[in-house]
Amino acid sequence: MATDSIPVKIGKTLVIGGGNPIVVQSMCNTHTEDVKGTAEQCVRLFKGGARLVRITCPGRQNVKDFIAIRALIEEAGYDIPLVADIHFSAEAAIEVAPYVEKVRINPGNFHKDHGLARAKFATLVEVCKKYGTAIRIGINHGSLGQRITSLYGNTPVGMAEAAMEWLRLCKENDFYQVVVSLKASNTLVMTEAYRLLAAKMKEEGFYFPLHLGVTEAGNGDSGRIKSCVGISTLLEEGMGDTVRVSLTEEPENELEAASYLAGRYDGTLTSCLKASRTEEKTVYATYDCPSRSRLLYDVSCDFGRDLLLKKIDRVIIDGVYADDAGNPVDIASSGLAQYLENELLQACRRKFYKPEYIACPGCGRTMYNLQESFEQVKSRTAHLKDVVIAVMGCIVNGPGEMADADWGYVGEGNHKVTIYKGKTPVASHIPDTEAPDILVSLIEQEQARR
């Protein structure tokens, strides 16, 4: 946690920053119009350890849903701070702000004209000041906009500069209830962007709390390892006040890894590493872990930063972990050691032993079975090499968020998919039953021409 960040009050009792404990959060994947289902998921997330919950707000028509969701949560006896997730509509942000504890926005999306975007953002700031609502300025690698990319490129520098424009406007308007994030699916890009932003804020005499996360991390072991590598690297360096582990799974599944990160860097958890030695940039590490997942988290946090920074080149793991029945499992002889090393090297962008997948966690804008589709795409493309594939939940946000992908698989709704090569759509309105095979065919044709 960053002890020098500005404390930001979220609701009645929650505070992000200012040396307070790291806050775990998550996001609903229900449709916001499903008021009962969304309220129930908020409660499950809260019980699982999330201290605030984000819900998508696609438009002004959803403000009434937030009011109804809040009422159901309170009827159930819970006080859960809610975050409205806005992508383009300044009007929706302004209208929902009085009814939530926090609004997540990328103000650059408010209007193509930067002056008009600034004016809309200033109006939102005034509303948030009036109602005590916090703001998260969320800049993602794939959503910088033409003006920023023309000046700085689609780079960590561009991400940091984009955030600083809006943070300066907050300071000019004497508004300090602000949290900021700079997410990317590439752990190198993500960590460098946050470092640059932290340095710029300190240089200009203010330090807003940082929301840490690796966006579109995917699922399973890969998503957890990638998230732990990126987030722990910054926490090791003294940056970060709130975390979300974004997985293409049910959001309740995110909380174990996020809670581990919070506990480790708040000092309530320590690594199960028993011994290690380094020889010629190869680390030999011995563990005694209570579970497989704990081993995965420990290894990622113990060595991810050094691999990212190229201080070491390999991690060779041995020791034991306990299986679900409590029986010891030898790490090396089970084959897990080599698997974890490969996964860790891929998460750190040091070695690609399989396709690199980018996949969003899904939200109320998702109009098809994202989790099932992602598993189908992974199964059909596992044999491919040297390719980055993005599987995104919606046509609204997906194309802009898959900045690192060679190929994109984006849901249109109504069981249809658009396939992208880079940022260019190459096949549209494909039935989702046929799309994985068409994607594989297009990739194989492209690779055969190389």
Buried (B, 14 or more C-beta within 10 A) or exposed (E): BBEEBBBBBBBEEBBBBBEBBBBBBBBBBBBBBBBEBBBBBBBBBBEBBBBBBBBBBBBBEBBBBBBBBBEBBEEEEEEBBBBBBBBBBBBBBBBBBBBBBBBBBBBBBBBEEBEEBBEBBBBBBBBBBEEBBBBBBBBBBBBBBEBBEEEBEBBBBBBBBBBBBBBEBBBEBEBBBBBBBBBBBBBBBBBBBBBBBBEBBEEEEBBBBBBBBBBBBBBBBBBBBBBBBBBBBBBBBEBBBBBBBBBBBBBBBBBBBBBBBBBBBEEEBEBBBEEBEBEEEEBBBBBBBEBBBBBBBBBBBBBBBBBBEEEBBBBBBBBBBBEEEEEEBEBEEBEBBBBBBBBBBBBBBBEBEBBBBBBBBBBBBBBBBBBEBBBBBBEBBEEBEEBBBBBBBBBBBBBBBBBBBBBBBBBBEEBBBBBBBEEEBBBEEBEBEEBBEBBBEBBEEBEEEE
